[in-house]
Amino acid sequence: MTPGRARLLVIVGAVGILTLGTLAGVSLVERPMGASHVLRLANCGPSDPRGTEVNVTLTDGGGGMMGAGNAMMVWIDASPNSVAAGTVTFVATNVGALNHEFLILPAPVDGIGTRAVRSGGKIDESTSLGEASTSCGRGPGPGISPGTTSWVTIRLAPGTYELLCDVPWHYANGMFTGFTVR
């Protein structure tokens, strides 16, 4: 077996284990490839989410230098990535090694990922419709710690939205995704 194929099998296996663990509702221990830390996911989340539930995963490559010009691996994923208009509860879980936050904004006119990043590495959050950044809690706060969950419930009209993390330099390094409300 080639080294590339072995890595692919490990990644596919890890995704399968995480998916099965999520479906079974069990707490998992994660060790990202190449990372030296072990992350234990806390069993926290909304006790009674309202409307459609969207599970958001916030993750990273385990740290590194942060700042302008220093690329880091950060990403966000939402499942499902499209819902019917109405009440939506976003449940954001940080499975990475860095603190993250979760925001919902209307999509920029120029497209997803085109917001201006200020000199401090953050975007203009003034059009935010909702935020989840309290470890094991609802709404805005100091950030979602590794292994914890935060959530926010909002009412969304049909349209295109951008889901993102605005911890300094995370958006600039690609921690955003599109979201559609039908």
C-alpha positions, 0 to 999 in steps of 0.5 A: 500500500502506498503512503498516500493510500494509507493516509486516505484510509486513516482519514476515511476511518476517522470520519467514519468513527466520528460520524458513528460516535456522533450518531450514537451520542457518545463522547469521543477522544480525538487525536488529529493526525500529527497533533500531540494533544488528545481532545475529549468532547464535553457532553454539553449542548442545548437541552431542547433545540427549537426549529431545525437543528444545524450541526456546525463543526469548528476545527483547525490544524492544531495551532501554529503561528497566527497573524497576517501572512501566517497561513493556518488550517482552520475550517467550518462545516454545517450539516445540513448546509441548506434548510427551510425558512423559519426557526433554526438552532445552530449547534457549534462544536469545537473539535480543534485545538484553538478557541473558535466562535460562530457567527451568521451573517447575510452573504456579502454581495461579492460572494462568500469569503470576500469580506474585508479583514481589518488590520487586527485580523477581524471582519466587521461583525455589525451585520451579524444575525446571531452568534454562538461563542460561549463554551457549553452555553448559548449566545455570545461570549469569550469563545468556544473552548476546544471540546465544547459546544455553543448554540444560538437560535434565530429566525431566518428568511430565505436567502444566502448566508455566510457562517464563519469564525471571527477569532483574529485571522480565522476568517482570513485563513478560510474559516467560512462557508455558505448556507442556504435558506429556502 
